[in-house]
Amino acid sequence: MNIKSERGQAEIAIVLLLAIITIAWLLISMAANQRGMQTGAEAIGEAAGDAIDSLSAEQTAMTWWVNNQRNLVPNKHAVESHGADAWATVNCYNHNGTFQIRRVGNTEFHLLCKDDDDSIRDLILGRRSNTSREFDIRNAFTPDPNDWNSIDWWFKGKGAEVAKAPKDMIIYVDGLIP
C-alpha cells in the first residue's frame, strides 16, 4: 500500500507542477500582450478625449442624420451665394451628420456640422409651416469667424435655442426630395 500512495503523490506533484507551469506561462503571455492592449486602449482614449475636448458641453450631442437623409445637395441660393462653401457644408452634413440643431422661432433650423478640418458649418432649413414635417434647404455656408464662441454668440443674438428635429422630418432641395 505504501508504494501505491507514493506513486499517487508523485502523480499529484507532476500535475501540480504542470499547473504551475501553465499558470506561469499564462501570466507571462498576458503581461506580454498587456503592453499592446494598453497602447491600443490609450490610442482610443486619446482620440475620444480629443473629440470631447474639442466640443463644449453644449455641443456634446450625438452625431446624427435627420431621418437618415445623407444624400443632400445645396440649393440654388446657397450655390449662387457661397459657391464651393455650400457644397463643403452639405458634404460635411452628409459625411458627419449634425452635432447640434439650433432653432430660431419655429420655422428656421440650423443643422451644425463639425467638418474634418474642425470648421463648423451651418446648413439652414426652413420649415414650411409651424407644424409641418417638411423642410427646405435655405442656405449652406461656413460662419465667419469660425470659432464656437462667436457662433454661439451669434445664435444667442438671434434668440436661437438648442432643439430637436421632428422625427419624421423630410428635407427638400429646391422643392425636390434628394
Secondary structure, DSSP 8 states (H G I E B T S, - for coil): -HHHHHHHHHHHHHHHHHHHHHHHHHHHHHHHHHHHHHHHHHHHHHHHHHHHHTS-GGG----B-GGG-------HHHHHHHTHHHHHHHHHHHHH-BSEEEEETTTEEEEEEE-TTS-EEEEEEEESSTT-SEEEEEEEE--SS-SHHHHHHHHHHHT-EE----TT-EEEBTTB--
